[in-house]
Amino acid sequence: MSFPRRAIAVLGTGLFGMGLAVGGFGTYVSLLVAREVPPGVAGLGATLFLFGQSVVVLPTDVLSRVRSVRAMAAAGLTLGAAGTAFGGALAVPVALGGRLLLGIGMGATFLAAMKYAGLCAAEGAVARTQGLIGALFTLGLAVGIAVTPVAVDRLGSFLPGVVAAVPVGLAAVAAPSLAPVETNGRQSMWAYVAAFRDPGSLALGLANAASYGLLIVASTWYTDVLAREPLLPATLVLTSFAAATFVGRTWSGYLTAVFTRRRAVEVGLVVLAVALGAVAVALATGAPVVLGVGLAVTGAGFGLPFGPLFSLAFERVGVDAGVLLVGMTVVGNAVALVYPWLVGRLLSATAGYAAGFGLMTVSVLGVVGVWRIAV
């Protein structure tokens, strides 16, 4: 398969549905905060989501070598459908449990999807294939951010989660029928650790933390940020973010035709740092137009590094791609774990989001520095 359209359709549809659920996090955080749930607790769902992804990727990779990549994709999609269906719950234990289950499903599906794309696409089409699959998740996330507030207002809190679970469930049914791919044999546990003794591999994980982990963190708070700025048309800003995010991931693979993969990731991270910095400054100074533009442009910043970043995992000589994907996902999610809670704490302490977005800006700039040195 030179360009696996059916795999993109099946795996992308499932990730799109899970993206809808993740995009709705912000709406439900706002609803929980309105019910006097502390912001740190309300935002904990994003932490649990990232944690779930971190713990599941290693067993997913191991089992994909014993069973098959497509079987693990189907298992992840099944768990993701259940977690998505619970996404509309407002009871704190149920809501947080659903986020954890969704994270486990997302982690298994994502790793399986990236492996499948890397193994079945032609060499020159890997970045493009991975970018398109990732773009469908991000499109779902962006649509979820834009649409969930309206859907909850008209349909109540629970039904939107059930609706989002439908494409995930359909993809779970279709995944076992994908064409089989061959993967490498089982790896020792030491191999998963040894891969990240290399500074370049660690830099890949940190870049994933900046471009994916912080996407989950930042977008969790976008709905509430806009609710605090009545001069901004929230729907327009969120729709613009949705478009920029989708375009960023869709075209992330094409960046490699202009830049090297290393440079393409760096360019995307710089765009992200500038956009997050603009948001932080706008929040601190009360500049609504800059805030709206900055929030929209963050979509491109989060999306652009994706395709070249993950295709690099299939380029590194002497390291099994599946092993490297596990490490990238674990490092990326583990580094981002503290941010949802920390942004919530800063919100409680400062009554605003400027400090939280400033912290994320500095973090991305730090990753750019590490990237330039190590890769």
JOKAUR-V138935 format. One record per residue. N is the residue number from 0. RES is the residue in three letters. PHI is phi in radians with two decimals (* if undefined). PSI is psi in whole degrees, 0 to 359 (* if undefined). D_CENTER is the distance of its C-alpha to the mean C-alpha in Angstrom with 2 decimals. Layout:
n=N res=RES phi=PHI psi=PSI d_center=D_CENTER
n=N res=RES phi=PHI psi=PSI d_center=D_CENTER
This chain:
n=0 res=MET phi=* psi=115 d_center=26.51
n=1 res=SER phi=-1.38 psi=321 d_center=26.00
n=2 res=PHE phi=-2.47 psi=99 d_center=23.25
n=3 res=PRO phi=-1.38 psi=84 d_center=22.04
n=4 res=ARG phi=-1.11 psi=321 d_center=21.75
n=5 res=ARG phi=-1.16 psi=320 d_center=22.08
n=6 res=ALA phi=-1.10 psi=319 d_center=19.23
n=7 res=ILE phi=-1.08 psi=318 d_center=16.98
n=8 res=ALA phi=-1.13 psi=312 d_center=18.46
n=9 res=VAL phi=-1.24 psi=303 d_center=18.20
n=10 res=LEU phi=-1.18 psi=322 d_center=14.84
n=11 res=GLY phi=-1.13 psi=323 d_center=13.30
n=12 res=THR phi=-1.12 psi=315 d_center=15.10
n=13 res=GLY phi=-1.10 psi=316 d_center=13.81
n=14 res=LEU phi=-1.18 psi=328 d_center=10.11
n=15 res=PHE phi=-1.05 psi=314 d_center=11.25
n=16 res=GLY phi=-1.10 psi=318 d_center=12.90
n=17 res=MET phi=-1.17 psi=327 d_center=10.20
n=18 res=GLY phi=-1.10 psi=322 d_center=8.20
n=19 res=LEU phi=-1.00 psi=317 d_center=11.58
n=20 res=ALA phi=-1.15 psi=316 d_center=11.71
n=21 res=VAL phi=-1.14 psi=321 d_center=8.57
n=22 res=GLY phi=-1.11 psi=334 d_center=9.95
n=23 res=GLY phi=-1.39 psi=354 d_center=13.20
n=24 res=PHE phi=-0.91 psi=314 d_center=12.52
n=25 res=GLY phi=-1.05 psi=319 d_center=14.22
n=26 res=THR phi=-1.08 psi=316 d_center=17.19
n=27 res=TYR phi=-1.28 psi=329 d_center=17.84
n=28 res=VAL phi=-1.07 psi=315 d_center=17.60
n=29 res=SER phi=-1.09 psi=319 d_center=20.21
n=30 res=LEU phi=-1.12 psi=320 d_center=22.29
n=31 res=LEU phi=-1.18 psi=318 d_center=22.34
n=32 res=VAL phi=-1.09 psi=320 d_center=23.31
n=33 res=ALA phi=-1.10 psi=336 d_center=25.97
n=34 res=ARG phi=-1.55 psi=13 d_center=27.27
n=35 res=GLU phi=1.23 psi=26 d_center=27.78
n=36 res=VAL phi=-1.36 psi=131 d_center=25.05
n=37 res=PRO phi=-0.97 psi=140 d_center=24.39
n=38 res=PRO phi=-0.96 psi=323 d_center=21.24
n=39 res=GLY phi=-1.09 psi=323 d_center=20.26
n=40 res=VAL phi=-1.31 psi=318 d_center=20.59
n=41 res=ALA phi=-1.06 psi=323 d_center=18.95
n=42 res=GLY phi=-1.46 psi=356 d_center=15.76
n=43 res=LEU phi=-1.12 psi=336 d_center=16.01
n=44 res=GLY phi=-1.01 psi=322 d_center=14.04
n=45 res=ALA phi=-1.16 psi=323 d_center=10.72
n=46 res=THR phi=-1.10 psi=314 d_center=12.39
n=47 res=LEU phi=-1.14 psi=324 d_center=13.45
n=48 res=PHE phi=-1.05 psi=312 d_center=10.15
n=49 res=LEU phi=-1.15 psi=322 d_center=8.99
n=50 res=PHE phi=-1.11 psi=317 d_center=12.60
n=51 res=GLY phi=-1.01 psi=319 d_center=12.72
n=52 res=GLN phi=-1.13 psi=321 d_center=10.24
n=53 res=SER phi=-1.11 psi=318 d_center=12.37
n=54 res=VAL phi=-1.42 psi=342 d_center=15.63
n=55 res=VAL phi=-1.67 psi=341 d_center=15.22
n=56 res=VAL phi=-1.21 psi=324 d_center=14.29
n=57 res=LEU phi=-1.13 psi=306 d_center=17.82
n=58 res=PRO phi=-1.06 psi=329 d_center=19.78
n=59 res=THR phi=-1.12 psi=315 d_center=17.77
n=60 res=ASP phi=-1.15 psi=317 d_center=18.73
n=61 res=VAL phi=-1.06 psi=312 d_center=22.25
n=62 res=LEU phi=-1.20 psi=331 d_center=22.82
n=63 res=SER phi=-1.16 psi=338 d_center=21.60
n=64 res=ARG phi=-1.48 psi=334 d_center=24.52
n=65 res=VAL phi=-1.55 psi=316 d_center=26.94
n=66 res=ARG phi=-1.67 psi=260 d_center=26.04
n=67 res=SER phi=-2.81 psi=159 d_center=23.86
n=68 res=VAL phi=-1.12 psi=318 d_center=20.36
n=69 res=ARG phi=-1.18 psi=327 d_center=20.65
n=70 res=ALA phi=-1.13 psi=321 d_center=21.97
n=71 res=MET phi=-1.24 psi=327 d_center=18.97
n=72 res=ALA phi=-1.10 psi=317 d_center=16.72
n=73 res=ALA phi=-1.11 psi=319 d_center=19.11
n=74 res=ALA phi=-1.12 psi=316 d_center=19.07
n=75 res=GLY phi=-1.10 psi=319 d_center=15.32
n=76 res=LEU phi=-1.13 psi=323 d_center=15.49
n=77 res=THR phi=-1.13 psi=314 d_center=18.51
n=78 res=LEU phi=-1.13 psi=321 d_center=17.01
n=79 res=GLY phi=-1.12 psi=324 d_center=13.98
n=80 res=ALA phi=-1.10 psi=319 d_center=16.67
n=81 res=ALA phi=-1.14 psi=314 d_center=18.51
n=82 res=GLY phi=-1.11 psi=323 d_center=15.74
n=83 res=THR phi=-1.13 psi=319 d_center=14.92
n=84 res=ALA phi=-1.10 psi=328 d_center=18.67
n=85 res=PHE phi=-1.43 psi=358 d_center=18.96
n=86 res=GLY phi=-1.08 psi=336 d_center=16.38
n=87 res=GLY phi=-1.60 psi=4 d_center=19.35
n=88 res=ALA phi=-1.26 psi=142 d_center=21.43
n=89 res=LEU phi=-1.89 psi=350 d_center=22.72
n=90 res=ALA phi=-1.20 psi=124 d_center=24.56
n=91 res=VAL phi=-0.95 psi=311 d_center=22.71
n=92 res=PRO phi=-1.07 psi=320 d_center=23.07
n=93 res=VAL phi=-1.19 psi=317 d_center=21.98
n=94 res=ALA phi=-1.06 psi=314 d_center=18.99
n=95 res=LEU phi=-1.21 psi=321 d_center=17.78
n=96 res=GLY phi=-1.09 psi=320 d_center=18.71
n=97 res=GLY phi=-1.11 psi=321 d_center=16.78
n=98 res=ARG phi=-1.12 psi=319 d_center=13.52
n=99 res=LEU phi=-1.11 psi=314 d_center=14.41
n=100 res=LEU phi=-1.11 psi=320 d_center=15.32
n=101 res=LEU phi=-1.10 psi=320 d_center=12.21
n=102 res=GLY phi=-1.11 psi=319 d_center=10.25
n=103 res=ILE phi=-1.10 psi=314 d_center=13.00
n=104 res=GLY phi=-1.11 psi=318 d_center=12.87
n=105 res=MET phi=-1.13 psi=317 d_center=9.21
n=106 res=GLY phi=-1.07 psi=315 d_center=9.84
n=107 res=ALA phi=-1.14 psi=316 d_center=13.07
n=108 res=THR phi=-1.15 psi=316 d_center=12.12
n=109 res=PHE phi=-1.11 psi=313 d_center=9.41
n=110 res=LEU phi=-1.11 psi=316 d_center=12.01
n=111 res=ALA phi=-1.10 psi=320 d_center=14.77
n=112 res=ALA phi=-1.15 psi=317 d_center=13.44
n=113 res=MET phi=-1.16 psi=321 d_center=12.98
n=114 res=LYS phi=-1.12 psi=314 d_center=16.37
n=115 res=TYR phi=-1.05 psi=316 d_center=17.98
n=116 res=ALA phi=-1.09 psi=317 d_center=17.14
n=117 res=GLY phi=-1.17 psi=331 d_center=18.42
n=118 res=LEU phi=-1.54 psi=334 d_center=21.49
n=119 res=CYS phi=-1.83 psi=340 d_center=22.58
n=120 res=ALA phi=-1.45 psi=152 d_center=22.04
n=121 res=ALA phi=-1.10 psi=156 d_center=24.77
n=122 res=GLU phi=-0.93 psi=316 d_center=24.34
n=123 res=GLY phi=-1.34 psi=353 d_center=24.00
n=124 res=ALA phi=-1.89 psi=4 d_center=21.49
n=125 res=VAL phi=-1.11 psi=309 d_center=18.80
n=126 res=ALA phi=-1.06 psi=320 d_center=16.65
n=127 res=ARG phi=-1.16 psi=316 d_center=17.28
n=128 res=THR phi=-1.11 psi=312 d_center=16.55
n=129 res=GLN phi=-1.12 psi=322 d_center=13.22
n=130 res=GLY phi=-1.11 psi=320 d_center=12.35
n=131 res=LEU phi=-1.22 psi=319 d_center=13.60
n=132 res=ILE phi=-1.10 psi=314 d_center=11.85
n=133 res=GLY phi=-1.12 psi=326 d_center=8.40
n=134 res=ALA phi=-1.11 psi=325 d_center=9.98
n=135 res=LEU phi=-1.20 psi=324 d_center=10.95
n=136 res=PHE phi=-1.08 psi=313 d_center=7.68
n=137 res=THR phi=-1.18 psi=327 d_center=7.05
n=138 res=LEU phi=-1.10 psi=315 d_center=10.75
n=139 res=GLY phi=-1.05 psi=317 d_center=10.65
n=140 res=LEU phi=-1.06 psi=314 d_center=8.38
n=141 res=ALA phi=-1.16 psi=318 d_center=10.83
n=142 res=VAL phi=-1.11 psi=320 d_center=13.75
n=143 res=GLY phi=-1.05 psi=319 d_center=13.03
n=144 res=ILE phi=-1.09 psi=317 d_center=13.21
n=145 res=ALA phi=-1.34 psi=323 d_center=16.35
n=146 res=VAL phi=-1.69 psi=329 d_center=18.07
n=147 res=THR phi=-0.99 psi=318 d_center=17.59
n=148 res=PRO phi=-1.00 psi=318 d_center=20.08
n=149 res=VAL phi=-1.21 psi=317 d_center=22.66
n=150 res=ALA phi=-1.10 psi=317 d_center=22.15
n=151 res=VAL phi=-1.14 psi=321 d_center=22.56
n=152 res=ASP phi=-1.11 psi=325 d_center=25.54
n=153 res=ARG phi=-1.65 psi=329 d_center=27.22
n=154 res=LEU phi=-1.97 psi=355 d_center=26.31
n=155 res=GLY phi=1.58 psi=175 d_center=25.77
n=156 res=SER phi=-1.39 psi=329 d_center=22.82
n=157 res=PHE phi=-1.49 psi=320 d_center=22.77
n=158 res=LEU phi=-1.05 psi=319 d_center=23.24
n=159 res=PRO phi=-0.98 psi=324 d_center=20.02
n=160 res=GLY phi=-1.14 psi=319 d_center=18.14
n=161 res=VAL phi=-1.13 psi=318 d_center=20.68
n=162 res=VAL phi=-1.09 psi=317 d_center=20.37
n=163 res=ALA phi=-1.11 psi=332 d_center=16.60
n=164 res=ALA phi=-1.25 psi=341 d_center=17.43
n=165 res=VAL phi=-1.08 psi=307 d_center=19.89
n=166 res=PRO phi=-1.10 psi=330 d_center=17.86
n=167 res=VAL phi=-1.17 psi=315 d_center=16.04
n=168 res=GLY phi=-1.09 psi=318 d_center=19.57
n=169 res=LEU phi=-1.09 psi=320 d_center=21.02
n=170 res=ALA phi=-1.16 psi=324 d_center=18.61
n=171 res=ALA phi=-1.07 psi=322 d_center=19.50
n=172 res=VAL phi=-1.20 psi=322 d_center=23.11
n=173 res=ALA phi=-1.44 psi=335 d_center=22.80
n=174 res=ALA phi=-1.00 psi=319 d_center=20.82
n=175 res=PRO phi=-1.10 psi=343 d_center=23.97
n=176 res=SER phi=-1.54 psi=359 d_center=25.86
n=177 res=LEU phi=-1.14 psi=155 d_center=23.81
n=178 res=ALA phi=-1.11 psi=140 d_center=25.97
n=179 res=PRO phi=-1.20 psi=151 d_center=26.14
n=180 res=VAL phi=-2.27 psi=154 d_center=24.99
n=181 res=GLU phi=-1.64 psi=135 d_center=26.48
n=182 res=THR phi=-2.09 psi=165 d_center=24.63
n=183 res=ASN phi=-1.20 psi=165 d_center=26.28
n=184 res=GLY phi=-1.21 psi=178 d_center=28.21
n=185 res=ARG phi=-1.08 psi=146 d_center=27.31
n=186 res=GLN phi=-1.95 psi=152 d_center=26.53
n=187 res=SER phi=-1.30 psi=158 d_center=27.93
n=188 res=MET phi=-1.06 psi=328 d_center=25.95
n=189 res=TRP phi=-1.10 psi=327 d_center=27.26
n=190 res=ALA phi=-1.07 psi=324 d_center=25.53
n=191 res=TYR phi=-1.20 psi=328 d_center=22.05
n=192 res=VAL phi=-1.40 psi=316 d_center=23.38
n=193 res=ALA phi=-1.09 psi=327 d_center=25.44
n=194 res=ALA phi=-1.02 psi=331 d_center=22.71
n=195 res=PHE phi=-1.78 psi=18 d_center=21.36
n=196 res=ARG phi=-1.41 psi=347 d_center=24.82
n=197 res=ASP phi=-1.52 psi=124 d_center=24.26
n=198 res=PRO phi=-0.99 psi=326 d_center=23.05
n=199 res=GLY phi=-1.13 psi=319 d_center=21.39
n=200 res=SER phi=-1.17 psi=320 d_center=19.19
n=201 res=LEU phi=-1.09 psi=322 d_center=18.35
n=202 res=ALA phi=-1.09 psi=324 d_center=17.48
n=203 res=LEU phi=-1.05 psi=317 d_center=14.94
n=204 res=GLY phi=-1.12 psi=318 d_center=13.24
n=205 res=LEU phi=-1.16 psi=322 d_center=13.59
n=206 res=ALA phi=-1.12 psi=324 d_center=12.22
n=207 res=ASN phi=-1.15 psi=323 d_center=8.96
n=208 res=ALA phi=-1.07 psi=319 d_center=9.20
n=209 res=ALA phi=-1.25 psi=318 d_center=9.99
n=210 res=SER phi=-1.56 psi=335 d_center=7.71
n=211 res=TYR phi=-1.97 psi=309 d_center=4.22
n=212 res=GLY phi=-1.02 psi=314 d_center=6.02
n=213 res=LEU phi=-1.27 psi=337 d_center=7.99
n=214 res=LEU phi=-1.05 psi=314 d_center=5.88
n=215 res=ILE phi=-1.11 psi=318 d_center=5.62
n=216 res=VAL phi=-1.15 psi=305 d_center=9.17
n=217 res=ALA phi=-1.10 psi=313 d_center=10.63
n=218 res=SER phi=-1.18 psi=339 d_center=9.86
n=219 res=THR phi=-1.04 psi=330 d_center=11.25
n=220 res=TRP phi=-1.80 psi=356 d_center=14.46
n=221 res=TYR phi=-1.03 psi=318 d_center=14.88
n=222 res=THR phi=-1.05 psi=317 d_center=17.11
n=223 res=ASP phi=-1.25 psi=324 d_center=19.33
n=224 res=VAL phi=-1.01 psi=314 d_center=19.58
n=225 res=LEU phi=-1.26 psi=330 d_center=20.92
n=226 res=ALA phi=-1.13 psi=337 d_center=23.12
n=227 res=ARG phi=-1.53 psi=356 d_center=24.88
n=228 res=GLU phi=-2.15 psi=86 d_center=25.73
n=229 res=PRO phi=-1.14 psi=341 d_center=28.12
n=230 res=LEU phi=-1.33 psi=345 d_center=29.00
n=231 res=LEU phi=-1.66 psi=136 d_center=25.64
n=232 res=PRO phi=-1.30 psi=100 d_center=25.05
n=233 res=ALA phi=-1.01 psi=318 d_center=21.79
n=234 res=THR phi=-1.10 psi=319 d_center=21.34
n=235 res=LEU phi=-1.13 psi=316 d_center=21.97
n=236 res=VAL phi=-1.12 psi=314 d_center=19.56
n=237 res=LEU phi=-1.17 psi=324 d_center=16.65
n=238 res=THR phi=-1.16 psi=321 d_center=17.74
n=239 res=SER phi=-1.13 psi=318 d_center=17.90
n=240 res=PHE phi=-1.03 psi=316 d_center=14.38
n=241 res=ALA phi=-1.02 psi=312 d_center=13.42
n=242 res=ALA phi=-1.12 psi=316 d_center=15.70
n=243 res=ALA phi=-1.14 psi=322 d_center=14.68
n=244 res=THR phi=-1.15 psi=314 d_center=10.96
n=245 res=PHE phi=-1.12 psi=314 d_center=12.20
n=246 res=VAL phi=-1.09 psi=319 d_center=14.96
n=247 res=GLY phi=-1.03 psi=312 d_center=13.03
n=248 res=ARG phi=-1.29 psi=323 d_center=11.02
n=249 res=THR phi=-1.05 psi=318 d_center=14.19
n=250 res=TRP phi=-1.62 psi=0 d_center=16.38
n=251 res=SER phi=-1.07 psi=322 d_center=14.47
n=252 res=GLY phi=-1.17 psi=329 d_center=16.54
n=253 res=TYR phi=-1.30 psi=341 d_center=19.64
n=254 res=LEU phi=-1.01 psi=331 d_center=19.47
n=255 res=THR phi=-1.21 psi=348 d_center=20.86
n=256 res=ALA phi=-1.39 psi=342 d_center=23.99
n=257 res=VAL phi=-1.81 psi=317 d_center=24.64
n=258 res=PHE phi=-2.04 psi=168 d_center=23.45
n=259 res=THR phi=-1.20 psi=163 d_center=23.15
n=260 res=ARG phi=-1.04 psi=319 d_center=19.72
n=261 res=ARG phi=-1.04 psi=312 d_center=20.13
n=262 res=ARG phi=-1.21 psi=325 d_center=21.11
n=263 res=ALA phi=-1.10 psi=318 d_center=18.45
n=264 res=VAL phi=-1.09 psi=316 d_center=15.68
n=265 res=GLU phi=-1.08 psi=316 d_center=17.97
n=266 res=VAL phi=-1.05 psi=315 d_center=18.60
n=267 res=GLY phi=-1.06 psi=318 d_center=14.99
n=268 res=LEU phi=-1.17 psi=323 d_center=14.66
n=269 res=VAL phi=-1.14 psi=317 d_center=18.01
n=270 res=VAL phi=-1.01 psi=317 d_center=17.13
n=271 res=LEU phi=-1.11 psi=314 d_center=14.23
n=272 res=ALA phi=-1.08 psi=317 d_center=16.76
n=273 res=VAL phi=-1.10 psi=316 d_center=19.40
n=274 res=ALA phi=-1.15 psi=314 d_center=17.47
n=275 res=LEU phi=-1.10 psi=321 d_center=16.38
n=276 res=GLY phi=-1.10 psi=320 d_center=19.98
n=277 res=ALA phi=-1.10 psi=321 d_center=21.41
n=278 res=VAL phi=-1.11 psi=315 d_center=19.68
n=279 res=ALA phi=-1.08 psi=315 d_center=21.09
n=280 res=VAL phi=-1.13 psi=317 d_center=24.50
n=281 res=ALA phi=-1.10 psi=321 d_center=24.62
n=282 res=LEU phi=-1.17 psi=323 d_center=23.97
n=283 res=ALA phi=-1.30 psi=328 d_center=26.62
n=284 res=THR phi=-1.83 psi=353 d_center=29.17
n=285 res=GLY phi=1.27 psi=54 d_center=28.73
n=286 res=ALA phi=-2.03 psi=90 d_center=27.97
n=287 res=PRO phi=-1.10 psi=323 d_center=26.38
n=288 res=VAL phi=-1.14 psi=314 d_center=26.35
n=289 res=VAL phi=-1.08 psi=321 d_center=24.58
n=290 res=LEU phi=-1.06 psi=312 d_center=22.05
n=291 res=GLY phi=-1.09 psi=315 d_center=21.36
n=292 res=VAL phi=-1.15 psi=317 d_center=21.16
n=293 res=GLY phi=-1.08 psi=315 d_center=18.98
n=294 res=LEU phi=-1.06 psi=319 d_center=16.36
n=295 res=ALA phi=-1.13 psi=316 d_center=16.43
n=296 res=VAL phi=-1.21 psi=334 d_center=16.30
n=297 res=THR phi=-0.99 psi=330 d_center=13.21
n=298 res=GLY phi=-1.00 psi=314 d_center=11.46
n=299 res=ALA phi=-1.12 psi=319 d_center=13.21
n=300 res=GLY phi=-1.09 psi=318 d_center=12.56
n=301 res=PHE phi=-1.21 psi=329 d_center=8.78
n=302 res=GLY phi=-1.47 psi=322 d_center=9.39
n=303 res=LEU phi=-1.07 psi=324 d_center=12.57
n=304 res=PRO phi=-1.29 psi=347 d_center=11.95
n=305 res=PHE phi=-1.08 psi=301 d_center=9.72
n=306 res=GLY phi=-1.03 psi=305 d_center=12.74
n=307 res=PRO phi=-1.11 psi=328 d_center=15.27
n=308 res=LEU phi=-1.11 psi=310 d_center=13.27
n=309 res=PHE phi=-1.36 psi=333 d_center=12.83
n=310 res=SER phi=-1.22 psi=335 d_center=16.25
n=311 res=LEU phi=-1.08 psi=331 d_center=17.75
n=312 res=ALA phi=-1.11 psi=334 d_center=17.22
n=313 res=PHE phi=-1.64 psi=3 d_center=19.71
n=314 res=GLU phi=-1.84 psi=336 d_center=22.06
n=315 res=ARG phi=-1.18 psi=123 d_center=22.78
n=316 res=VAL phi=-1.27 psi=135 d_center=26.32
n=317 res=GLY phi=1.47 psi=2 d_center=27.33
n=318 res=VAL phi=-2.16 psi=127 d_center=23.96
n=319 res=ASP phi=-1.08 psi=132 d_center=22.85
n=320 res=ALA phi=-1.08 psi=319 d_center=19.57
n=321 res=GLY phi=-1.10 psi=318 d_center=18.43
n=322 res=VAL phi=-1.04 psi=316 d_center=19.44
n=323 res=LEU phi=-1.18 psi=322 d_center=17.54
n=324 res=LEU phi=-1.09 psi=321 d_center=14.25
n=325 res=VAL phi=-1.04 psi=310 d_center=14.87
n=326 res=GLY phi=-1.10 psi=317 d_center=15.59
n=327 res=MET phi=-1.04 psi=318 d_center=12.70
n=328 res=THR phi=-1.23 psi=317 d_center=10.29
n=329 res=VAL phi=-1.11 psi=310 d_center=12.81
n=330 res=VAL phi=-1.09 psi=314 d_center=13.41
n=331 res=GLY phi=-1.03 psi=316 d_center=9.92
n=332 res=ASN phi=-1.34 psi=321 d_center=9.32
n=333 res=ALA phi=-1.11 psi=319 d_center=13.05
n=334 res=VAL phi=-1.11 psi=323 d_center=13.37
n=335 res=ALA phi=-1.43 psi=350 d_center=10.91
n=336 res=LEU phi=-0.95 psi=320 d_center=12.61
n=337 res=VAL phi=-1.36 psi=340 d_center=15.46
n=338 res=TYR phi=-1.14 psi=318 d_center=14.01
n=339 res=PRO phi=-1.02 psi=316 d_center=13.64
n=340 res=TRP phi=-1.16 psi=317 d_center=17.20
n=341 res=LEU phi=-1.15 psi=317 d_center=18.43
n=342 res=VAL phi=-1.09 psi=321 d_center=17.50
n=343 res=GLY phi=-1.09 psi=319 d_center=19.18
n=344 res=ARG phi=-1.15 psi=318 d_center=22.15
n=345 res=LEU phi=-1.14 psi=325 d_center=22.52
n=346 res=LEU phi=-1.10 psi=316 d_center=22.52
n=347 res=SER phi=-1.13 psi=322 d_center=25.30
n=348 res=ALA phi=-1.37 psi=327 d_center=27.18
n=349 res=THR phi=-1.98 psi=353 d_center=27.12
n=350 res=ALA phi=1.05 psi=30 d_center=26.72
n=351 res=GLY phi=-2.88 psi=174 d_center=24.16
n=352 res=TYR phi=-1.84 psi=359 d_center=20.75
n=353 res=ALA phi=-1.04 psi=316 d_center=22.18
n=354 res=ALA phi=-1.12 psi=319 d_center=22.17
n=355 res=GLY phi=-1.11 psi=315 d_center=18.56
n=356 res=PHE phi=-1.26 psi=329 d_center=17.37
n=357 res=GLY phi=-1.11 psi=319 d_center=20.07
n=358 res=LEU phi=-1.09 psi=318 d_center=18.81
n=359 res=MET phi=-1.15 psi=324 d_center=15.32
n=360 res=THR phi=-1.06 psi=311 d_center=17.33
n=361 res=VAL phi=-1.07 psi=321 d_center=19.53
n=362 res=SER phi=-1.09 psi=316 d_center=16.79
n=363 res=VAL phi=-1.15 psi=319 d_center=15.32
n=364 res=LEU phi=-1.07 psi=322 d_center=18.97
n=365 res=GLY phi=-1.08 psi=320 d_center=19.62
n=366 res=VAL phi=-1.15 psi=321 d_center=17.00
n=367 res=VAL phi=-1.04 psi=317 d_center=18.69
n=368 res=GLY phi=-1.08 psi=315 d_center=21.95
n=369 res=VAL phi=-1.10 psi=318 d_center=21.04
n=370 res=TRP phi=-1.05 psi=315 d_center=19.67
n=371 res=ARG phi=-1.12 psi=327 d_center=22.98
n=372 res=ILE phi=-1.42 psi=318 d_center=25.03
n=373 res=ALA phi=-1.67 psi=338 d_center=23.45
n=374 res=VAL phi=-1.87 psi=* d_center=22.27
